[in-house]
Amino acid sequence: MLFPTDQYPKLRAIDIRHVMHDGHPSLLLRDPLQISDRFLVISHGLGPALLFCDGKHHRTAIAGKLRSMLGVPVDGALINDLVDALDEALLLDNLRFKVEHERTLARYRAAPFRPPALAGTSYPADPAELRRLLDKFVAAAGPVTPAPPTGRGILSPHIDYARGGLVYAQVWQRAAEMVRAAEIILLIGTDHYSPEPVTLTRQQYATPFGVLPTDGAVVDALAAAIGEEYAFAGELYHRVEHSLELVAVWLQYVRGDRPCPVVPILVGTFARFLDGGDPATDRRLESLIATLRQVIASRRALVVISGDMSHVGPAFGGAPLSDVDKEALRHADEQVIDRMRAGDAAGFFRTIAGTGDSQNICGLPPAYLALRLMDAVEGELVGYAQCPADDDGTSVVSICGMVFG
C-alpha cells in the first residue's frame, strides 16, 4: 500500500529517553506499542524539532522555526530526513500507523491469549525454572504467616524480580490464602505508556504456568458503563505493558493448578488531576468503580494492585541521592503508605498531589482506584525496599507490599 507523504507531521505519544550515543548526548525514540521494532537515535540538538511535529507545522517550515528558536542555521534537508525516518518507524500519527495498528490489534484479539511479553528476558520462560526462581525468593523471605482468606486486596510491586523478588515473596506469601480463596481477581495495574485513563481488554493473560481466563461478562459490563470506544482505545498497551504480567506470574504461582477468572484493568496517568483536580469528579472513573463494586458484592473477589512507589534520582531527571536523601525518601514514602494503611483514598491522593507527585509514584492511579473500590478497608505493610535504578546507586525505585483486610 502506498501512503501519502506527511506534509504536516504529527508525533504520536512515544517513548523518548536520554542516552549517550558515540559519546554524545542523544535521544532514543521508540514505539511504546512495539508495533514497529524500529527505533531512532537522534542528536540532542534535534530534540526541539519534535516540538513542531504537532500536525500544525508544514515540514518545510520546521527548519525555519528552529532557526528562530535556537539562533543557529538548521539544514532543511536534515529535518525532512527526520520526518521521513519518524514515518518509517511508525512514530507519526498518520495513515501508515493507523493501518499497522489495526492489523496488529486484529492479530492480538484473534490470538488464543496474550503471550507473556517478558518470559525469557525478564524471567525464565520455562515453568520449572521459573518456579525454582520464585521458590528461592520465598526461601529468602523466610516463614510468613498467611493472612485470613477473607482479605479483600493486596498491593504488589511490578518492578523486575531481580530487584524486587524479596518483597514480591513477602506480600504474596502473606496473601496466599486470600488468593486461593478468591472466585474472581480484579487485576488493576499501572499503564506506563498509554495516554488513555482506563484501558480494558477481553483477551486472556498467559504466563509460563498457564492461562488466566478473563471474565468477559465483567469486561462487557465495565465497557458498557464507561463506553466501548473509551474502554478499548488503548487496548494494544495490554500487549506490551509489564505491570499486570509480573503480578499474574505470582498469582498463578500461588494458586497452582487452580486458575480463576480475572479482570485485567490498566490505569493511566493522573497528571490531569495533580494541579488542583480531584479524580472523584471523573464521571467515567466513578462509573467504573460503581460497576466493580457490583462484582465485589456478588462474588468473593480479590483486588490486586500492581504498582511501585517512588522513582527518584538522575535516572528519572532528578538530583543524585545521598544516604540522607534515601532516608528522607523513606519517611516520605511512609506518609503515602500510612494513607493506604488507613484505606484513605482521598488522603492518599492529596498526600501525593500536595507535592506535585515530586516522587513520581507510578502506583498512584491503580492504588487510588482500588482504595475507592474496596472502601473502608485497613491495610498492613508487609515489605518495603529501595531498589537501585542506576549503576552509581544515586537513583532508586521504592516498592512495598501490602495486604488489605
Stockholm file with secondary structure:
# STOCKHOLM 1.0

chainA/1-405         MLFPTDQYPKLRAIDIRHVMHDGHPSLLLRDPLQISDRFLVISHGLGPALLFCDGKHHRTAIAGKLRSMLGVPVDGALINDLVDALDEALLLDNLRFKVEHERTLARYRAAPFRPPALAGTSYPADPAELRRLLDKFVAAAGPVTPAPPTGRGILSPHIDYARGGLVYAQVWQRAAEMVRAAEIILLIGTDHYSPEPVTLTRQQYATPFGVLPTDGAVVDALAAAIGEEYAFAGELYHRVEHSLELVAVWLQYVRGDRPCPVVPILVGTFARFLDGGDPATDRRLESLIATLRQVIASRRALVVISGDMSHVGPAFGGAPLSDVDKEALRHADEQVIDRMRAGDAAGFFRTIAGTGDSQNICGLPPAYLALRLMDAVEGELVGYAQCPADDDGTSVVSICGMVFG
#=GR chainA/1-405 SS CCCCCCSSCBBCSCEEEEEEETTEEEEEEECTTCSSCCEEEEEGGGHHHHHTCBSSSCHHHHHHHHHHHHSSCCCHHHHHHHHHHHHHTTCBSSHHHHHHHHHHHHHHHHSSSBCCSSBTTTBCSSHHHHHHHHHHHHHHHCCCCCCCTTCCEEEECCSCHHHHHHHHHHHHHHTHHHHHHCSEEEEEEECSSCSCSEEECCSCEEETTEEECBCHHHHHHHHHHHCHHHHHTTTTHHHHCCHHHHHHHHHHHHHTTCCCCEEEEEECCCGGGTTTCCGGGCHHHHHHHHHHHHHHHHSCEEEEEECCCCEESGGGTSCCCCHHHHHHHHHHHHHHHHHHHTTCHHHHHHHHHTTTSTTCCTTHHHHHHHHHHHCSCCEEEEEEEEEECSTTSCCEEEEEEEEEC
#=GC SS_cons         CCCCCCSSCBBCSCEEEEEEETTEEEEEEECTTCSSCCEEEEEGGGHHHHHTCBSSSCHHHHHHHHHHHHSSCCCHHHHHHHHHHHHHTTCBSSHHHHHHHHHHHHHHHHSSSBCCSSBTTTBCSSHHHHHHHHHHHHHHHCCCCCCCTTCCEEEECCSCHHHHHHHHHHHHHHTHHHHHHCSEEEEEEECSSCSCSEEECCSCEEETTEEECBCHHHHHHHHHHHCHHHHHTTTTHHHHCCHHHHHHHHHHHHHTTCCCCEEEEEECCCGGGTTTCCGGGCHHHHHHHHHHHHHHHHSCEEEEEECCCCEESGGGTSCCCCHHHHHHHHHHHHHHHHHHHTTCHHHHHHHHHTTTSTTCCTTHHHHHHHHHHHCSCCEEEEEEEEEECSTTSCCEEEEEEEEEC
//
